[in-house]
Amino acid sequence: MQRSTEQILTTHAGSLPRPAQLLPLVFAQEAGESVDADRLDAEIRAAVKETVKKQADAGVDVLNDGEVSKPSYATYVKDRLTGFGGEGSIQEVAAAVMNLEDFPDFADHMAATMASAAEIRFTSCDGPVSYVGQAAVRADIENLKAAVETVTPNGTFMSAASPGVIAVFSPNRHYASQEEYLEAIANAMREEYEAIAAAGFILQVDCPDLASGWNSVFADAGPSQFVAECETSIGILNDALRNVPGEQVRLHLCWGNYEGPHIHDIPLETILPAVLKTKAQVISFEGANPRHAHEWEVWGRVKLPDDKVLMPGVIDSTTNFVEHPELVAQRIGQYAGIVGRDVMRLPRDDCRRDRHEQAGEQRDQRVLRGLWR
């Protein structure tokens, strides 16, 4: 894993807008319609190449495939794992990561907005979990390798869903306990984690459940109980990563990056004792939205372990405001002033086609971005 020694390296959180010509094919496949496999594969290859080039042109140092082959960053696993034949819904997922009881009008607005996620198929676990996605992950790897041959990035990463976030998006209907379910997912997903690492890419494990999961339990459990559950999830994930070097892994956590009140979000400082036990060298987290932008100060009270690197988000993706460069520089300076620039890596969200052009098209989707993008 490269450190920001000569310059503060930039990257992003993983999922980027899919090219317009690809989306109808992805949604048709989600709906179970007949799709020309050769055409879909060709459109995915072209989309990865386009996405990689635009990141490089925008100056992103550590880039990826934009996850364009996936309908979303978490639900894609239903096509790579057995045992996910049960029914699920966006409403069930939303209930697990949001708490809008204090804002009934906004909750109604969210419900109407979530109707646009109907193209994404949600599932639940109704049988034994095993990995059958070898061909799919191999195709992702080959497409990204081919695309980066035309650019010269400082690094390349590929995302994969964590056991915890898979369990949120696809609730357990089969295993005797949640821990048993998480272990089964981890044992299966280990094959995907190792394949990505063996290809030479940085593995980003998406773990929104480590923060957003609190919203589904806070009324019934105290913070200490939730932190203990996070520690269990981290331990299970670490075991799944046992054959992947820690310096080749980055962990992303968030509070569900949707536009909403977030008044019940658990503080970053509360969950850090569990999060910092991760094997991953890089810790990625939201640092630019109004509910968590102040938490850069936490790192003045919590010692960053010597083997860890921070990847704070300094540009938010749920607003149509385009942040002023001076503001972004100030956010970077706040973190670097505490932990030092050599343990910094900055995600950025301005590598999409053009933020001004995209503002209108993304307005209706932005509240969902933390759920299904």
Secondary structure per residue as TSV (DSSP state, phi and psi in degrees):
chain	resnum	aa	ss	phi	psi
A	1	M	-	360.0	128.7
A	2	Q	-	-80.4	142.4
A	3	R	-	-103.5	159.5
A	4	S	-	-85.2	73.6
A	5	T	S	-87.8	-47.9
A	6	E	S	-88.6	-30.8
A	7	Q	S	-152.9	158.0
A	8	I	-	-81.0	112.4
A	9	L	E	-70.4	146.7
A	10	T	E	-113.9	149.9
A	11	T	E	-154.6	-162.8
A	12	H	-	-150.0	179.2
A	13	A	-	-82.5	-8.2
A	14	G	S	129.9	-63.9
A	15	S	-	-88.1	131.0
A	16	L	-	-124.7	160.6
A	17	P	-	-58.5	134.6
A	18	R	-	-78.1	141.0
A	19	P	-	-56.1	144.7
A	20	A	T	-57.3	-36.2
A	21	Q	T	-72.3	-18.1
A	22	L	T	-86.8	-35.1
A	23	L	H	-55.9	-45.1
A	24	P	H	-58.6	-36.4
A	25	L	H	-69.3	-41.5
A	26	V	H	-62.5	-46.1
A	27	F	H	-69.1	-34.4
A	28	A	H	-63.8	-42.1
A	29	Q	H	-64.1	-40.5
A	30	E	H	-60.2	-36.7
A	31	A	T	-79.9	-1.8
A	32	G	T	81.6	14.6
A	33	E	-	-79.3	160.1
A	34	S	-	-72.2	126.2
A	35	V	-	-127.2	135.6
A	36	D	-	-65.7	109.0
A	37	A	H	-62.2	-40.1
A	38	D	H	-65.3	-41.1
A	39	R	H	-65.8	-42.6
A	40	L	H	-61.1	-45.8
A	41	D	H	-60.5	-41.5
A	42	A	H	-66.2	-40.5
A	43	E	H	-67.3	-36.5
A	44	I	H	-66.0	-44.9
A	45	R	H	-59.6	-43.6
A	46	A	H	-65.5	-39.2
A	47	A	H	-66.2	-40.8
A	48	V	H	-62.7	-44.7
A	49	K	H	-60.8	-44.6
A	50	E	H	-64.2	-44.2
A	51	T	H	-64.4	-42.7
A	52	V	H	-62.7	-45.4
A	53	K	H	-61.6	-42.3
A	54	K	H	-67.8	-34.0
A	55	Q	H	-65.3	-45.4
A	56	A	H	-62.5	-42.7
A	57	D	H	-63.7	-31.3
A	58	A	T	-80.7	-6.9
A	59	G	T	90.1	17.0
A	60	V	-	-72.0	127.8
A	61	D	S	-78.3	-46.6
A	62	V	E	-114.9	108.2
A	63	L	E	-116.7	175.0
A	64	N	-	-145.9	-166.1
A	65	D	-	-90.2	4.9
A	66	G	T	70.2	3.6
A	67	E	T	57.8	30.9
A	68	V	T	-67.4	-19.6
A	69	S	T	-79.9	-7.0
A	70	K	S	-109.8	141.2
A	71	P	S	-68.4	-28.7
A	72	S	S	-162.7	167.4
A	73	Y	T	-72.5	-14.0
A	74	A	T	-121.3	-38.3
A	75	T	G	-73.7	-13.0
A	76	Y	G	-59.6	-23.7
A	77	V	G	-67.1	-18.5
A	78	K	G	-60.1	-24.4
A	79	D	G	-92.9	-3.2
A	80	R	T	-120.0	-5.2
A	81	L	B	-126.0	145.1
A	82	T	S	-82.1	163.6
A	83	G	S	92.0	7.6
A	84	F	-	-116.0	53.3
A	85	G	-	-97.6	-3.1
A	86	G	E	-78.4	163.6
A	87	E	E	-83.0	145.2
A	88	G	-	-140.6	-178.3
A	89	S	-	-156.6	155.6
A	90	I	H	-63.0	-33.1
A	91	Q	H	-64.5	-39.0
A	92	E	H	-67.5	-40.0
A	93	V	H	-65.1	-45.4
A	94	A	H	-59.9	-39.7
A	95	A	H	-64.1	-26.9
A	96	A	H	-80.0	-20.8
A	97	V	H	-121.1	-10.1
A	98	M	-	-117.7	156.5
A	99	N	-	-139.4	103.8
A	100	L	-	-117.6	22.8
A	101	E	T	-58.8	-31.7
A	102	D	T	-81.2	-5.7
A	103	F	-	-134.5	68.7
A	104	P	H	-61.0	-36.6
A	105	D	H	-65.3	-41.9
A	106	F	H	-67.9	-34.5
A	107	A	H	-61.5	-39.8
A	108	D	H	-64.5	-40.4
A	109	H	H	-62.2	-41.9
A	110	M	H	-64.0	-40.9
A	111	A	H	-60.9	-40.7
A	112	A	H	-67.6	-40.1
A	113	T	H	-66.3	-37.0
A	114	M	G	-67.4	-12.8
A	115	A	G	-62.1	-24.8
A	116	S	G	-73.1	-7.4
A	117	A	G	-92.1	12.8
A	118	A	T	-63.0	-23.4
A	119	E	T	-70.4	-22.3
A	120	I	S	-85.5	129.3
A	121	R	-	-93.0	120.3
A	122	F	-	-101.0	145.7
A	123	T	E	-131.7	175.6
A	124	S	E	-133.9	162.0
A	125	C	B	-86.1	121.7
A	126	D	-	-126.5	14.8
A	127	G	S	-166.0	179.8
A	128	P	-	-60.7	139.8
A	129	V	-	-97.3	130.1
A	130	S	-	-148.2	163.3
A	131	Y	B	-95.0	128.5
A	132	V	-	-131.8	20.7
A	133	G	-	-98.6	22.8
A	134	Q	H	-56.6	-45.8
A	135	A	H	-66.7	-37.8
A	136	A	H	-67.3	-45.9
A	137	V	H	-69.6	-33.3
A	138	R	H	-63.9	-39.9
A	139	A	H	-64.9	-42.1
A	140	D	H	-59.4	-43.8
A	141	I	H	-64.2	-46.7
A	142	E	H	-64.5	-39.6
A	143	N	H	-65.0	-41.9
A	144	L	H	-70.7	-39.6
A	145	K	H	-60.4	-42.7
A	146	A	H	-65.1	-39.3
A	147	A	H	-68.6	-38.7
A	148	V	H	-77.1	-8.0
A	149	E	T	-66.0	-20.4
A	150	T	T	-96.2	-1.8
A	151	V	S	-131.2	175.1
A	152	T	-	-130.4	72.4
A	153	P	-	-74.6	162.3
A	154	N	S	-77.5	-15.3
A	155	G	E	-176.2	163.0
A	156	T	E	-135.5	134.6
A	157	F	E	-127.2	161.0
A	158	M	E	-138.5	137.3
A	159	S	E	-92.5	153.3
A	160	A	E	-148.4	146.0
A	161	A	E	-73.6	142.9
A	162	S	-	-81.1	160.1
A	163	P	H	-55.6	-39.0
A	164	G	H	-64.8	-44.6
A	165	V	H	-73.8	-30.6
A	166	I	H	-61.6	-41.5
A	167	A	H	-66.2	-29.5
A	168	V	H	-71.6	-46.6
A	169	F	H	-75.0	-27.3
A	170	S	S	-128.9	87.8
A	171	P	-	-59.2	152.5
A	172	N	B	-76.2	124.9
A	173	R	S	-125.6	10.2
A	174	H	S	-127.3	-47.2
A	175	Y	S	-80.8	154.6
A	176	A	S	-68.6	-26.7
A	177	S	S	-145.2	161.6
A	178	Q	H	-66.1	-37.3
A	179	E	H	-63.4	-41.7
A	180	E	H	-63.0	-39.0
A	181	Y	H	-63.4	-46.8
A	182	L	H	-60.7	-41.0
A	183	E	H	-64.9	-37.9
A	184	A	H	-65.6	-42.4
A	185	I	H	-63.8	-44.7
A	186	A	H	-61.1	-43.0
A	187	N	H	-62.3	-34.5
A	188	A	H	-77.1	-46.9
A	189	M	H	-70.5	-16.1
A	190	R	H	-54.6	-34.9
A	191	E	H	-64.4	-39.9
A	192	E	H	-69.7	-43.5
A	193	Y	H	-57.4	-46.2
A	194	E	H	-69.4	-33.5
A	195	A	H	-65.6	-42.5
A	196	I	H	-63.6	-45.5
A	197	A	H	-65.8	-40.8
A	198	A	H	-64.0	-25.3
A	199	A	T	-76.2	-8.2
A	200	G	T	95.1	4.3
A	201	F	-	-87.2	156.7
A	202	I	E	-73.6	133.5
A	203	L	E	-93.5	119.9
A	204	Q	E	-101.0	121.3
A	205	V	E	-100.3	118.6
A	206	D	E	-83.5	118.9
A	207	C	-	-128.7	53.5
A	208	P	T	-58.4	-26.0
A	209	D	H	-59.8	-24.3
A	210	L	H	-66.9	-18.3
A	211	A	H	-121.7	-53.2
A	212	S	H	-68.2	-23.4
A	213	G	G	-61.1	-23.1
A	214	W	G	-60.4	-34.7
A	215	N	G	-63.4	-22.1
A	216	S	G	-88.9	-11.2
A	217	V	T	-126.1	-8.2
A	218	F	T	-62.9	-27.9
A	219	A	T	-71.7	-23.3
A	220	D	T	-111.1	-10.0
A	221	A	S	-139.7	149.9
A	222	G	-	-83.7	167.6
A	223	P	H	-57.0	-37.7
A	224	S	H	-63.6	-37.2
A	225	Q	H	-67.3	-41.0
A	226	F	H	-65.6	-41.1
A	227	V	H	-61.7	-39.0
A	228	A	H	-63.0	-38.6
A	229	E	H	-66.3	-37.3
A	230	C	H	-63.4	-40.4
A	231	E	H	-62.1	-39.0
A	232	T	H	-62.3	-44.9
A	233	S	H	-62.8	-41.4
A	234	I	H	-64.0	-41.4
A	235	G	H	-62.5	-41.7
A	236	I	H	-66.0	-41.7
A	237	L	H	-64.5	-44.4
A	238	N	H	-57.2	-38.4
A	239	D	H	-66.7	-37.7
A	240	A	H	-66.4	-23.5
A	241	L	T	-96.9	14.9
A	242	R	T	-60.3	-25.5
A	243	N	T	-102.7	9.8
A	244	V	S	-113.5	125.3
A	245	P	-	-60.2	137.6
A	246	G	G	-58.5	-34.3
A	247	E	G	-71.3	-5.3
A	248	Q	G	-103.9	9.3
A	249	V	E	-125.8	138.2
A	250	R	E	-126.5	142.6
A	251	L	E	-110.3	130.5
A	252	H	E	-110.8	126.8
A	253	L	-	-124.9	154.1
A	254	C	-	-159.6	172.9
A	255	W	S	-100.5	25.1
A	256	G	-	78.6	92.3
A	257	N	-	-78.7	61.9
A	258	Y	S	-108.9	156.5
A	259	E	S	-78.4	114.3
A	260	G	S	-172.6	179.3
A	261	P	-	-63.4	-44.8
A	262	H	-	59.0	25.9
A	263	I	T	-72.2	-16.6
A	264	H	T	-101.2	6.5
A	265	D	-	-56.5	139.9
A	266	I	-	-76.8	138.4
A	267	P	-	-63.8	147.2
A	268	L	H	-56.5	-43.4
A	269	E	H	-60.8	-30.9
A	270	T	H	-67.5	-38.0
A	271	I	H	-91.8	-9.9
A	272	L	H	-60.1	-36.7
A	273	P	H	-55.2	-34.2
A	274	A	H	-80.7	-45.2
A	275	V	H	-60.2	-40.3
A	276	L	T	-71.0	-4.4
A	277	K	T	-85.7	-1.3
A	278	T	-	-65.0	149.3
A	279	K	S	-72.3	-24.7
A	280	A	-	-60.2	138.5
A	281	Q	S	-75.9	-37.5
A	282	V	E	-101.7	133.9
A	283	I	E	-110.7	117.2
A	284	S	E	-106.2	134.9
A	285	F	E	-157.3	160.1
A	286	E	-	-69.6	132.8
A	287	G	-	-141.0	13.5
A	288	A	S	-124.7	-12.5
A	289	N	S	-82.0	158.4
A	290	P	T	-61.8	-19.0
A	291	R	T	-87.0	-20.6
A	292	H	T	-131.0	1.2
A	293	A	G	-63.0	-25.1
A	294	H	G	-75.7	-13.0
A	295	E	G	-78.7	4.7
A	296	W	G	-59.2	-27.8
A	297	E	G	-65.7	-22.2
A	298	V	G	-55.7	-36.2
A	299	W	G	-73.0	-6.3
A	300	G	G	-82.8	-16.5
A	301	R	T	-107.7	-26.8
A	302	V	S	-106.5	121.2
A	303	K	-	-72.5	127.5
A	304	L	-	-77.9	121.6
A	305	P	-	-56.7	150.7
A	306	D	T	-60.9	-25.2
A	307	D	T	-95.0	9.6
A	308	K	-	-109.9	153.2
A	309	V	E	-128.3	136.5
A	310	L	E	-90.0	141.8
A	311	M	E	-131.6	70.9
A	312	P	E	-75.2	141.7
A	313	G	-	-76.4	122.7
A	314	V	-	-113.4	1.5
A	315	I	S	-133.4	129.7
A	316	D	-	-92.0	151.2
A	317	S	S	-108.1	1.7
A	318	T	S	-106.3	14.1
A	319	T	-	-125.3	150.0
A	320	N	S	-89.6	-3.7
A	321	F	-	-70.8	138.5
A	322	V	-	-99.9	112.0
A	323	E	-	-59.7	142.0
A	324	H	-	-69.6	139.7
A	325	P	H	-54.3	-33.3
A	326	E	H	-66.3	-36.7
A	327	L	H	-65.2	-44.3
A	328	V	H	-60.8	-42.0
A	329	A	H	-62.6	-39.0
A	330	Q	H	-63.8	-41.7
A	331	R	H	-62.7	-41.9
A	332	I	H	-61.4	-45.3
A	333	G	H	-62.1	-34.4
A	334	Q	H	-61.6	-44.7
A	335	Y	H	-72.0	-47.3
A	336	A	H	-62.2	-32.2
A	337	G	H	-66.6	-23.8
A	338	I	H	-94.6	-49.6
A	339	V	H	-101.4	-13.2
A	340	G	-	93.6	144.0
A	341	R	G	-71.2	-19.4
A	342	D	G	-74.1	-10.7
A	343	V	G	-116.4	36.3
A	344	M	B	-121.7	142.5
A	345	R	E	-146.7	125.6
A	346	L	E	-105.4	121.8
A	347	P	E	-78.6	145.4
A	348	R	-	-133.4	151.9
A	349	D	S	-117.7	14.4
A	350	D	-	-101.0	17.7
A	351	C	-	-91.5	0.3
A	352	R	S	-71.1	173.4
A	353	R	S	-46.4	-59.6
A	354	D	-	-162.8	120.8
A	355	R	H	-63.9	-34.8
A	356	H	H	-67.6	-41.1
A	357	E	H	-68.3	-31.0
A	358	Q	H	-86.2	-15.1
A	359	A	H	-54.9	-47.0
A	360	G	H	-65.6	-44.6
A	361	E	H	-69.7	-24.6
A	362	Q	H	-97.0	-7.3
A	363	R	T	-57.1	-45.2
A	364	D	T	-74.1	-17.8
A	365	Q	T	-98.0	-13.8
A	366	R	G	-62.9	-33.0
A	367	V	G	-71.0	-15.5
A	368	L	G	-94.9	-10.8
A	369	R	H	-57.2	-36.7
A	370	G	H	-73.5	-11.3
A	371	L	H	-98.4	-45.9
A	372	W	H	-135.0	8.4
A	373	R	-	-69.3	360.0
